Amino acid sequence: MKLRGFTYIELLVAAMMLAILASAALPMIRVSVKRKKEIQLHRVLREMRTAIDRYKDMADRGIIPRGAPEAMGYPPDLETLVTGVRLLGTLTQKMKFLRRIPVDPMKGKAEWGLRSVQDDPDSTTWGGENVYDVYSESPGTALNGTEYSKW
């Protein structure tokens, strides 16, 4: 009676081939995950910067209060974009610019670096007068070689 099936060596060879293929795919998966996080970081930064610009535009047009003179029409902090600002000429109507402060996909926390108009363009410390720009505080480097904090 002749038995059919795989020999032990054939199974070893097949397992080794699968291991080689899996090890080749792993770096591609890591790059793919990092690329998705970078795309998400770009989207979130664009969303917050657009909200800051909308706030500034509405303050310049006189729809919302400009705030302190040193604020120059920019929001005092990110939380103001979420809680909203009372529209001028109304008692209760508020304008909100963000639903929530987004999470930095590189750090996994809703913590961002802030710059005010009075700060240097590449400053890593916030003067506290207003929010002119946001950036990621992640120390990592992107796939294109730039630092996330420079985006």
Secondary structure in CASP SS format (residue, H / E / C, confidence):
PFRMAT SS
TARGET T0000
AUTHOR 0000-0000-0000
METHOD secondary structure of the structure
MODEL  1
M C 1.00
K C 1.00
L C 1.00
R C 1.00
G C 1.00
F C 1.00
T C 1.00
Y H 1.00
I H 1.00
E H 1.00
L H 1.00
L H 1.00
V H 1.00
A H 1.00
A H 1.00
M H 1.00
M H 1.00
L H 1.00
A H 1.00
I H 1.00
L H 1.00
A H 1.00
S H 1.00
A H 1.00
A H 1.00
L H 1.00
P H 1.00
M H 1.00
I H 1.00
R H 1.00
V H 1.00
S H 1.00
V H 1.00
K H 1.00
R H 1.00
K H 1.00
K H 1.00
E H 1.00
I H 1.00
Q H 1.00
L H 1.00
H H 1.00
R H 1.00
V H 1.00
L H 1.00
R H 1.00
E H 1.00
M H 1.00
R H 1.00
T H 1.00
A H 1.00
I H 1.00
D H 1.00
R H 1.00
Y H 1.00
K H 1.00
D H 1.00
M H 1.00
A H 1.00
D H 1.00
R C 1.00
G C 1.00
I C 1.00
I C 1.00
P C 1.00
R C 1.00
G C 1.00
A C 1.00
P H 1.00
E H 1.00
A H 1.00
M C 1.00
G C 1.00
Y C 1.00
P C 1.00
P C 1.00
D C 1.00
L H 1.00
E H 1.00
T H 1.00
L H 1.00
V H 1.00
T H 1.00
G C 1.00
V E 1.00
R E 1.00
L C 1.00
L C 1.00
G C 1.00
T C 1.00
L C 1.00
T C 1.00
Q C 1.00
K E 1.00
M E 1.00
K C 1.00
F C 1.00
L C 1.00
R C 1.00
R C 1.00
I C 1.00
P C 1.00
V C 1.00
D E 1.00
P C 1.00
M C 1.00
K C 1.00
G C 1.00
K E 1.00
A C 1.00
E C 1.00
W C 1.00
G E 1.00
L E 1.00
R E 1.00
S C 1.00
V C 1.00
Q C 1.00
D C 1.00
D C 1.00
P C 1.00
D C 1.00
S C 1.00
T C 1.00
T C 1.00
W C 1.00
G C 1.00
G C 1.00
E C 1.00
N C 1.00
V C 1.00
Y C 1.00
D E 1.00
V E 1.00
Y E 1.00
S C 1.00
E C 1.00
S C 1.00
P C 1.00
G C 1.00
T E 1.00
A C 1.00
L C 1.00
N C 1.00
G C 1.00
T C 1.00
E E 1.00
Y H 1.00
S H 1.00
K H 1.00
W C 1.00
END
